[in-house]
Amino acid sequence: MVAVNGKKLEVSGKTVSEVLELENYSPTRIAVELNYNILPKAKYNTTVLKDGDILEIVNFVGDSRTPFIFLMISAFLNIFLDIMF
């Protein structure tokens, strides 16, 4: 099982691109974090998910500064939650 945005899915063995398609995400307006590390778009097609992976998908909305803000908030929350719990 892989946690995708907190939801457990049976997607082990699938690539990140396949999961994005299954979950109806457009790769042009998102950022993907795999196991607390930002995954470059160039690796979506070749990164195969395995049991226990944690995949976070952030959908961008707004002006050109919004993606950076969402990434920073996401990274901060993940680090904070790891430290606290």
BELBEL-V817761 format. One record per helix or strand. SS is the DSSP state (A for helix, B for strand). FROM is the first residue (numbers start at 0). LEN is the number of residues. If there is no record, write none. Layout:
# BELBEL-V817761
SS,FROM,LEN + SS,FROM,LEN
This chain:
# BELBEL-V817761
B,1,3 + B,6,3 + B,14,1 + A,15,7 + A,26,3 + B,29,5 + B,36,3 + A,40,3 + B,47,1 + B,53,6 + A,65,19
